[in-house]
Amino acid sequence: MLGFLKKPVVVTAEINLNLVALTVVGLMSRLWGLSYPRAVVFDEVYYGQFVSLYMKRIFFVDDSGPPLGHMLLALGGYLGGFDGNFLWNRIGAEYSTNVPVCSLRFLPALAGALCIPLAYQILVELQFSHCAALGAALLILLENSLITQSRFMLLESILIFFILLAVLSYLKFYNLQRHSSFSGRWWFWLLLTGVACSCAVGVKYMGLFTYMLLLAIAGLHFWHMLGDQNLSNVSLVCHFLARGLTLLIIPVAMYLSFFYVHLTLLYRSGPHDQIMTSAFQASLEGGLARITQGQPLEVAYGSQITLRNVLGKPMQCWLHSHTNTYPIRQQLVVSNPPRPVRHGHVVQLVHGITTRYLNTHDVAAPLSPHSQEVSCYIDYNISMPAQNLWRVEIVNRESDTDVWKTILSEVRFVHVNTSAVLKLSGASLPEWGYRQLEVVGEKLSKGYHQSMVWNVEEHRYGKSQEQKEREVELHSPTRMDISKNLSFMAKFTELQWKILTLKSEDTEHKYSSSALDWITMDTNIAYWLHPTSGAQIHLLGNVCTWASANVAAVVYTCLSLWYLIRRRRKIYDVPEDAWQLWVSAGQICVGGWVVNYLPFFLMEKTLFLYHYLPALTFQILLIPIVLQHLSDHLCRSLLSKSMFSALTVAWFSSVCFAYRTFSPVTYGQPLSVAELKDLRWKDSWNILIPKQGR
C-alpha cells in the first residue's frame, strides 16, 4: 500500500518567462513613485468626493455611471485607513497626512499594469505568434497616455482591465469549444467572460460597448454551430442555455449586486437626497426620515400634510402659500377612529397658517396662460364663488379602493368643477411671487407626467379636541417605517433611473475636445502643475504609437476589402486558416475600436481625451497583427522579409524614443522652460510654459 512512497512526488509547471517579465516591468512602470505628486491630480478632485462619502456612509448619486468603480476606489481608501476627512475642492491642493495617497491610487495602477500581460495573452489566443504578442504588450507598456491614466485615482485603467479580461476569457472559452466543451475550464472561462463584462459595465457604461460586441460575436459563433450536423439538438440547447446563463443572467445579477452593496454601504442621508423621491429619502438615516418619524401611514380627513411634487425639476417644489395679518385659525381634528382618504374621494386642501382653501377658476395663470390660475381663495366680492373641491387619484394604486398613504402614494388632484389637474409648470414667478415656482391647473389629459403627481412628506393629525392633548398626539411614537416598506428593487429602479436621466450642466471645459481630435491627438489635458519647479503631468499619448495605430487600421481595412473582392472572384491570396485568423482579429480589434469610438459622435456631453483610451487599446492590439500578416503573406522573398524586419526594428525604436521623450510629463519630472517648449510638438497642445522674469 505504501509503494507510492518509493517514488518522489513531482510537480511540473510551465512558466512563460515572457509573461512574467512583462508583468514585473508593467508593475514597475505603473507603481513607481505612486504617491507623487502628493496633491490632487485632475479628476481626483471629482472621484475623491465620492470616496469620502463612502468612508462616511453618506448617500450620493453620480450621473457618470454605476457604482462599482467608485466602490473599488473607496476600497483602496478603506484598506489605507482613510477616514474621509479631506476637502476635495481644488486641483493641485496638497493632501493632508490622513489621506493614504498610495493606497487610493493602487488599484487603478495595478489594473493598468495587468493590462500588459492581458494584451500578450489575447494575441496568443488569437493564434498569432509570441513575437507579435510580445509586441502588443510592449506597445501597451510604452503608451504614455495609459501610464498617466493608471497612476491616479481614476477609472479608465480599471475599465480597460475588465474589458481586456472579458475579451481574453471569451477567446480562451472559444478555443476550448473545439475539443473540451462543458469541461471545468470551459465553464470557468465562459463564466469569467460574463463576470468581466458585468464588472466593465459596473465601472463605466462605456463597458457596455465591448459587452455588446462580445455578445454579437458569441451569437455569430452560435449561429455557425447551428449548421454543424455533428451536434445534436440536445447539445445545441445546452450550449444555448449555458451562454444565456453566463453571458446574460449572471451579468445582470452581478450588476444588481453592485447596487445592493452600494445602497447597503450608503445608508445615511446626504447632499443628493433632494433629487430622490420622498420614499427613498425616508429610507435613509437622518434627513427626511428624522422629520417624518412618528407619522401615521394613512392620510385621513383632517390630516395636516405637506405636498411635494414628484417631478423635482427644475428644482424641488412643495405646495406653498403665504401668511397674512388675519388672526383667524382653523383647528383641524380627525375623527376617532380616523376616516382614511381613498382613491376617488373628494377633499379640500387648507393652508395651515392662512386657513384658506386651495382653489382654481377658469382664469389664466400668470406665466402659463394656457393653464388655470391656482391660489388660496379670498372673496374679493367679484362674484366668483369658491371652487375648492379636489378629487384624489392615486396613480400607483393597486385597486380603486386604495387608501392614500404617506410618502408611498403618488397622487393627482383633479379639480371637481373644471377637471383641471394640479400641476407644477416649472416657471418661476416674478418678485411679487418671491421667485417661487408656479403651480397651475392643467386641463385633464390622458397622458401622464410627473409634474402632475404629488406625494405626502410630513403628516400629522390629532384626535383630541383639546389643544394640549392634540400637541402630545402630534409627537406620538413611530407608527411606520418607510425603510421596511421600500424594497431593494424599488430603490435600485429609482437610483438607476436617476443615473440615466440626471443631466449635470454641461459647461465648456478648458480641456474638453471633440471625438475627431482624438485620432490624431490634436489635444491634451494638463493634469497637474508644480507651482515652482516646472514639473507637469499631461495626458499625452505616444505619438508614434497613435500614428501607427491609425495606419494599421487603414491597412487592415484596405487589405480586407481587397481580399473580399478577390475571394468573390474565386482568387485566394492567403490560405483559408490565415484568412480566418485575419477575420477573427478584425472582429475583436477593429470591432473593439469601432464600438468604443463611434458612439461618442452621438453623445451630447462634455468629452475628454481619456474617453478614447479603451478604443485606442484595441487599435494598438491591431498593430502587431498587421505587421505579422504583412511579414508572413506579403513579403515573399528572404530579402523582403529581412528589410521588413529591419524597418520594424527601426519603427519600434521610434516608439521607444517617443516614450522616453514624453516620460517627464508622464511621471511629473521637473523641466526647464526650454525643455517644455521642445515638448510642444503640435501647436494645439496646451503645454504650460511658465513666464520668465525679465
PEPEUR-V531441 format. One record per backbone hydrogen bond with DSSP energy under -1.0 kcal/mol. NH is the residue of the N-H (numbers start at 1). CO is the residue of the C=O. E is the energy in kcal/mol with one decimal. If there is no record, write none. Layout:
nh: {NH/NH}
co: {CO/CO}
e: {E/E}
This chain:
nh: {5/6/17/20/21/22/23/24/25/26/27/28/29/30/31/32/34/36/39/40/42/44/45/47/48/51/52/53/54/55/56/57/58/59/65/68/71/72/73/74/75/76/77/78/79/80/81/82/86/89/92/93/95/99/101/104/105/109/110/111/112/113/114/116/118/119/120/121/122/123/124/125/126/127/128/133/134/135/136/137/138/139/140/141/142/143/147/148/149/150/154/159/160/161/162/163/164/165/166/167/168/169/170/171/172/173/174/175/176/177/180/183/187/188/189/190/191/192/193/194/195/196/197/198/199/200/201/202/203/204/207/208/209/211/212/213/214/215/216/217/218/219/220/221/222/223/224/225/226/228/231/236/237/238/239/240/241/242/243/244/245/246/247/248/249/250/252/253/254/255/256/257/258/259/260/261/262/263/264/265/266/267/268/269/273/275/276/281/282/284/285/289/291/292/295/299/301/303/304/306/308/309/310/319/334/341/343/344/345/347/351/355/358/359/360/363/365/371/372/373/375/377/390/391/392/393/395/397/402/404/406/407/408/409/411/412/414/415/416/419/421/422/423/424/425/429/433/434/435/436/438/440/441/442/444/452/453/454/455/457/460/470/471/472/473/474/476/484/486/491/492/493/494/495/496/497/498/499/500/501/502/512/513/517/522/527/528/530/537/538/539/540/546/547/548/549/550/551/552/553/554/555/556/557/558/559/560/561/562/563/564/565/566/567/568/569/570/571/579/580/581/582/583/584/585/586/587/588/589/591/592/593/594/595/596/598/600/601/602/611/612/613/616/617/618/619/620/621/623/626/627/628/629/630/631/632/633/634/635/636/641/642/643/644/645/646/647/648/649/650/651/652/653/654/655/656/657/658/659/660/661/662/667/669/676/677/678/680/681/685/687}
co: {2/3/15/16/17/18/19/20/21/22/23/24/25/26/27/28/31/33/37/93/527/41/42/43/44/47/48/49/50/51/52/54/53/268/62/202/67/68/69/70/71/72/73/74/75/76/78/77/84/87/40/90/38/96/99/100/101/105/106/107/108/109/110/113/114/115/116/117/118/119/120/121/122/124/123/129/130/131/132/133/134/135/136/137/138/140/143/144/145/146/152/155/156/157/158/159/160/161/162/163/164/165/166/167/168/169/170/171/172/173/176/180/183/184/185/186/187/188/189/190/191/192/193/194/195/196/197/198/199/200/204/205/206/207/208/209/210/211/212/213/214/215/216/217/218/219/220/221/222/225/228/232/233/234/235/236/237/238/239/240/241/242/243/244/244/245/248/249/250/251/252/253/254/255/256/257/258/259/260/261/262/265/57/285/270/272/273/277/278/281/267/286/287/288/292/404/339/300/460/458/455/317/453/307/462/299/402/392/342/390/356/351/349/375/387/361/371/368/441/363/359/357/347/414/345/412/410/394/399/341/297/456/406/405/454/393/391/420/389/415/442/413/440/451/438/436/430/431/430/433/427/423/372/421/419/449/450/411/308/306/304/466/467/468/469/470/473/481/482/487/488/489/490/491/492/493/494/495/496/497/498/509/607/514/517/537/537/535/528/665/525/538/542/543/544/545/546/547/548/549/550/551/552/553/554/555/556/557/558/559/560/561/562/563/564/565/567/566/575/576/577/578/579/580/581/582/583/584/585/586/588/589/590/591/592/594/597/598/599/608/609/610/612/613/614/615/616/617/620/622/623/624/625/626/627/628/629/630/630/634/637/638/639/640/641/642/643/644/645/646/647/648/649/650/651/652/653/654/655/656/657/658/663/664/672/673/674/677/679/682/685}
e: {-1.5/-1.8/-1.1/-2.2/-2.9/-2.5/-2.1/-2.3/-2.7/-2.4/-2.4/-2.2/-2.4/-1.7/-2.7/-1.6/-1.3/-1.6/-2.0/-2.2/-1.5/-2.6/-1.9/-2.5/-2.1/-1.9/-2.3/-1.9/-2.3/-2.3/-1.5/-1.1/-2.6/-2.8/-1.2/-1.1/-2.6/-2.2/-2.0/-2.5/-2.1/-1.6/-1.6/-2.8/-2.8/-1.4/-1.4/-3.0/-1.4/-1.6/-2.2/-1.6/-1.5/-1.6/-1.7/-2.4/-1.7/-1.7/-3.0/-2.6/-2.2/-2.2/-2.2/-1.3/-1.5/-2.1/-1.7/-2.3/-2.2/-1.6/-1.6/-2.6/-1.5/-1.6/-2.3/-2.2/-2.6/-2.1/-2.2/-2.2/-2.4/-2.1/-1.9/-2.5/-2.3/-1.1/-1.8/-2.7/-2.3/-1.3/-2.8/-2.4/-2.7/-2.1/-2.1/-2.1/-2.8/-2.4/-2.2/-2.2/-2.8/-2.5/-2.2/-2.3/-2.5/-2.3/-2.9/-2.4/-1.6/-1.1/-2.6/-1.4/-2.4/-2.4/-2.5/-1.9/-2.8/-2.7/-1.6/-1.6/-2.3/-2.8/-2.3/-2.3/-2.4/-2.5/-2.3/-2.3/-1.5/-2.0/-2.2/-1.8/-1.5/-1.9/-2.5/-1.8/-2.6/-2.2/-2.3/-2.4/-2.8/-2.5/-2.2/-2.5/-2.3/-2.0/-1.8/-1.6/-1.6/-1.9/-1.5/-2.3/-2.3/-2.3/-2.4/-2.4/-2.7/-2.5/-2.2/-2.5/-2.6/-2.3/-2.6/-1.1/-2.1/-2.7/-1.8/-2.5/-2.7/-2.5/-2.2/-1.9/-1.8/-1.2/-2.1/-2.6/-2.2/-3.0/-2.0/-2.5/-2.2/-1.3/-2.1/-3.0/-1.3/-1.1/-2.4/-2.5/-2.5/-1.5/-3.4/-1.4/-1.3/-2.9/-1.8/-3.1/-2.1/-2.2/-3.2/-1.7/-2.6/-2.9/-3.2/-2.6/-2.0/-3.1/-2.3/-3.6/-2.2/-3.3/-3.1/-2.4/-3.2/-3.1/-1.3/-2.4/-2.3/-2.6/-2.9/-3.0/-2.5/-2.5/-2.7/-3.3/-3.1/-2.6/-2.9/-1.0/-1.3/-3.3/-3.7/-1.5/-3.1/-1.5/-3.2/-2.7/-2.5/-3.8/-2.4/-2.2/-4.3/-2.4/-3.0/-2.2/-2.1/-3.2/-1.7/-2.1/-1.9/-1.7/-3.1/-2.8/-2.3/-3.2/-1.1/-2.1/-1.7/-2.9/-2.2/-2.0/-2.5/-2.2/-2.0/-1.6/-1.9/-1.9/-1.5/-1.1/-1.9/-2.1/-3.3/-2.6/-1.9/-2.7/-3.2/-2.1/-2.2/-2.3/-2.0/-2.1/-2.7/-1.3/-2.4/-1.0/-2.6/-2.6/-1.7/-3.2/-2.4/-2.7/-3.0/-1.3/-2.6/-2.2/-2.3/-2.6/-1.8/-2.2/-2.8/-2.0/-2.1/-2.9/-2.7/-2.2/-2.7/-2.8/-2.4/-2.2/-2.4/-2.9/-2.5/-2.3/-2.4/-3.0/-1.9/-1.0/-1.8/-2.8/-2.2/-2.3/-1.9/-2.3/-2.4/-2.6/-2.5/-1.8/-2.3/-1.7/-3.0/-2.2/-1.9/-2.1/-2.6/-2.6/-1.3/-2.1/-1.6/-2.0/-1.5/-1.6/-1.9/-1.1/-2.7/-2.2/-1.4/-1.9/-2.6/-1.7/-1.1/-2.4/-2.3/-2.5/-2.1/-2.6/-2.2/-2.7/-2.4/-1.6/-1.5/-1.2/-1.9/-2.2/-2.6/-2.4/-2.3/-2.1/-2.4/-2.2/-2.2/-2.3/-2.7/-2.6/-2.0/-1.6/-1.6/-2.2/-2.3/-2.5/-2.3/-2.5/-2.4/-2.1/-2.6/-2.4/-2.2/-2.2/-2.0/-1.1/-2.0/-1.4/-1.2}
